Amino acid sequence: MIKTDKQAKILIVDDDIVSGMILEGYLKHFNYYIHIVDNGITALKWAKEFRPDLILLDIMMPKISGFEVCKRLKEDKTTQDIPILFISSLSDPDSHKKATELGGKGFILKPFNENFVKAYVKLFVA
């Protein structure tokens, strides 16, 4: 999804605020509007109201996991087309499989590789 006439919106969802700030630091120079939330409930509300162009979504969060957030977003007609890139320290094949089955477009491992994050994000927003 390439945006040429407006600032692309990226929602970062991670209960570890440092991870969110690292991602924001990698991406802030590209003129994206970046919003960071620290839980899945807030992410669902924000995504529905503002419809970001991309969501970077942590898997392991308290109360509601990233997998559940993704499932709910994909079930909602207003948010089902938003691309989701999972971010996690989970590197097992089952987690990657589940992320894909739920509609995730990719998987970024922690600790982050800056060039990989930038390249992956550019696939979905310009």
N, C-alpha and C positions, 0 to 999 in steps of 0.2 A: 504494500500500500504506500504509494508515494504522494506526499503532500507538497504542492507547489504554491498554493495561494494562501496558506495560513500556517501558523506555528503548530508543529506537531505536539501533541500532548502525550506524555509518558507517565504512567502510574507505577511507582515502585512500592512493592508491598513486602516488608520484612520486619519482624519483631526486633531484629538487631539493627538499631538505628545507625551504627557505624557502617554496616554493609550498605545501607541505603545511601549514606553520605558518600561512600566510596564510588558507588555507581553514578550518583549525581555528579561527582567530580569528573568522572570520565566523560560524561555526556553534556555537561553544561555549555561547552564551547560550540555546540552545534545548533544553538538557537531553538532548542526544544523547550517546551514548558514542562517542567518536571515537578511532580507532586509525590511526596513520600508519606505513606501511612504505615502504622506498625501493627495492624491486625486485619484479619479477614472480614470482620463485620463492617468496619469503616471502608475497606476496599470495595465491598459490594455496593455500598451506598454511593461512594464517590464515582465508581465506574458507571453506575446507572444514571446518575445525574449529569456527569460531564463527558461521558463516552470517550475515553482516551483512545489514541491511535495505537497504543501498545501498552501491555502490562508486563512488568517484570515481577514475578510472583514466587516468593519463598514457599517451600513445602512445609517445613516443620515450624508451626506457630501454635501458640496456646489457643484454646477454645475451638477454633475452626482451622483446619489445615489448608494449605494451599491447594491440595487436591480437591477438597470440598468447595473452596472458593471457585476454582475453575469449573467444576461440575455445575454449580449454580449459575455462573456467568453464561455457560454454554446452553443452559436450559431457558434462559431469559431472552426473548426476541430482541430486546433493546441492546443487549450486550453480547449476543452469541457470535458476532463477527469480529470482535476485538481479538487480535492476535495476542497470545500469551506465551512468554518465554519463562520457563521455570528456572529459578535460581536456588541452588541447594548444595550442601556438602555431601548429599547422598549420591554415591556413584555406582550403586548396584543396578544391574540390568532390569530388575523388577520395577524399580522406581522410574526408570526411563520409559519402560513399557507402559506403565500406568499413566505417566504424564502424556504420552502420545495418544493413548486410548481416550483420555479425557478431552483431547482437543488441543493440547499444547503444541506449539510450533517449534519448540526447541528447548534445550537444557543447557544452562550455564553453570559450571561447577565453581564452588568456593574452594580455595581462594580464587578470586577473579583474575583473569588475564585481560588487561586493559584493551589490547588490540582485538582480542576475540569478542569482547563485549561490544566494542564500537562497530565491528564488522557485522555482528549478528543484528544489532539494533538497526543499522542502515538497510538491512534487507527489508524491513517493515516500515520504516519512516525515513523521510529525506529531509 
